[in-house]
Amino acid sequence: MTTPDKLVKLEIVDLAFDGKSVAHLNGKVVFLKGGLPGETVEAEIVQSRRTFDKALVHRIIKKSEHRIEARCSHFNQCGGCTWQDLDYEQQLLFKHKQIVDCLERLGGFKDIEVAPLLRVEEPFWYRNKMEFSFHVDDDDTLRLGLHERGRFDRIFDLSKCYLQSELSNQVVTWVRNFALENDISAYNVKTHEGYLRFLVIRETARTDQLMVNLVTNQGDFPDVDKLVAEMTSAIPEITTIIHNRTGKVSNVAVGETEEILFGPGYIEEELSGRRFLIRANSFFQTNSLQAEKLYGVAFEMLDPKPDERVLDLFCGAGTIGILLADKVAEVLGVELVEDAIEAASRNAAINDIDNITFFCGHVRDFLKQTPPEQLGQPTVIVDPPRAGLHPKAIKRIITVRPEKLVYISCNPATFARDAKLLTEAGYTLPQVRPVDMFPHTMHIELVGRFYRS
Ligand SMILES: C[S@@+](CC[C@H](N)C(=O)[O-])C[C@H]1O[C@@H](n2cnc3c(N)ncnc32)[C@H](O)[C@@H]1O
């Protein structure tokens, strides 16, 4: 138990990137779990380092006027939403401030205009994909749910999440009950024994399709016909069920082999009037409605012309290139994951697009192998994962000398780092336009257009 003399009184002044709050004590920065800017709290210092301390909020002495009641009963425990207790306007302002901070601190930029975040219309029920983990507690109890905040090794049983849909909550409860009733074991991340690893649910916003993807350890699913018959009869909205198997120790919800247990093995979403096939293992923006806005911002900044050749780097299932194809002469998409490339080719076909081709491989290898003159100064769109662009990829993009370069980023820190290299090579970046895709979480998506000077 903490004695009162171990507690300190702190004024929260800011929010940090990882959702923690920030205060100062004796000239040091303190990162706190809990607390909002403007609040005075009583906190316990739980870790002390040379340059910073970590603390836990015990009691709020003075409440922020922007604090609201979190809707979710799991809020204090769950690692998913960090800011459900902060009103949405303030969430947007903090995200904006974090982008400005990153550009300044990591990119050295002082005069880039950062537009206000494009907000969502519905801040709940917005995700089209959720990944739930199976877990076995020390007392052998099977759990199915989400990670406890800050814990890779602890899962709590989810009863209701407000980020996907009521239907998704029903699937989670049904699958957990089925595993318990049929005595199917859960995988243990420490011993690597046990069978059920993840339940991934993907659901479309516009076409009412729902994919259940069960990721397990190696081996056949026990009594699989019973599983499919009972699941589809209990939840008839399910349109496809997939079984992915993986024996890898790394804890990622991707299988080495995939089997379709029910339905076509994919779902199809509609974005900006085009249809997109989504496979279990291929990337698709997780907020369908806001993805349309994100792409809209990118296209506005790109300002495509009918004679342009576009390189869509990190193209996933081809969404960007396919939505651009009728506005430009030709598109070439590059993507690492084979499943995604397969989906991209089918997406082009179902949308009757014949001026797009895809290359499966690393972006940097593609750029190394392809002589710049063969690419002929294309317009370039990059949409890399959180790690951003590899310095070699940046070097090769610069060699291609695109006049127009649009960068979609899900990480302002790596964006700022990469933008610095691009501006050092002669590009200018007058403006950044962020789009809020993930309310209540600290995730940020932004678009920047670089001009060759
Ligand atoms: C943020 S997603 C963007 C996908 C797509 N542009 C979209 O909007 O749906 C990043 C994509 O890059 C792919 N990827 C990751 N590393 C890569 C690499 N080195 N080379 C090519 N693609 C890569 C991932 O598989 C993923 O599909």
The ligand as an ORCA input file, in Angstrom:
! r2SCAN-3c Opt
* xyz 0 1
  C      -0.278      1.939    -44.540
  S      -0.489      0.567    -45.612
  C      -1.085      1.401    -47.042
  C      -1.857      0.562    -48.027
  C      -2.640      1.284    -49.095
  N      -1.935      2.400    -49.666
  C      -4.012      1.685    -48.610
  O      -4.301      2.878    -48.495
  O      -4.828      0.786    -48.338
  C       1.160      0.146    -45.969
  C       1.345     -1.016    -46.906
  O       2.746     -1.149    -47.173
  C       3.068     -2.534    -47.279
  N       4.522     -2.614    -47.048
  C       5.187     -2.603    -45.872
  N       6.512     -2.583    -46.080
  C       6.709     -2.568    -47.419
  C       7.861     -2.527    -48.253
  N       9.081     -2.500    -47.736
  N       7.682     -2.519    -49.571
  C       6.434     -2.558    -50.115
  N       5.298     -2.583    -49.370
  C       5.433     -2.595    -48.041
  C       2.170     -3.184    -46.253
  O       1.985     -4.544    -46.552
  C       0.884     -2.369    -46.387
  O       0.017     -2.942    -47.334
*
